Amino acid sequence: FITLHDQTSERVTLAEGPSQALRLDQIAEVYRLGDAAQRATRRDLEEARQLQAQIDAQRVAARAELAPVHNSSWWDQAQLGDVARAYQTAVTFRDEDQAARDAESRIRQELRERYDVEVLETGADPAVVRATLVDRDTERAERDERQAQARDDQDLAAGLVVGAEALEVSADHADAE
């Protein structure tokens, strides 16, 4: 019998004889495979650590992006793209982060109050929410344009009435003279 000790302090005993003997090249192959498996495991662990670090960094960035949604001043200045992006971020991280769930709740409330958009009706799909916001903004812009045009028409009509009255007064003075 031949006894060998490997790097992990395991004892390998080789029996002499054709039926029980492992050839040394077979033993070397087993150790190479074991070393390769250990390297792969270390590599997988390192990749897992790097992936977790990326996820943690994304979560920190998401929290920073979502923090302003709790301030009314942000909502007063936010563009539709800002709101849609914040909602997308909140939905993305809501399953792993309480701050994202809180932000999503505030966003839903503000969407309901400011834009008359009930997120539950859109199926909570961020793309549908964005499209709904764009539709509402388009409707609001068209309504504002119609109102501005109506005001302009009223101003023009009032100016024409004043002008007509002035001409009538002038004509009355001319007839009187």
Secondary structure as UniProt FT lines:
FT   STRAND          2..5
FT   TURN            7..8
FT   STRAND          11..14
FT   TURN            18..20
FT   HELIX           24..66
FT   HELIX           67..70
FT   HELIX           72..77
FT   HELIX           80..93
FT   TURN            94..96
FT   HELIX           98..115
FT   HELIX           119..122
FT   TURN            123..124
FT   HELIX           126..176
//
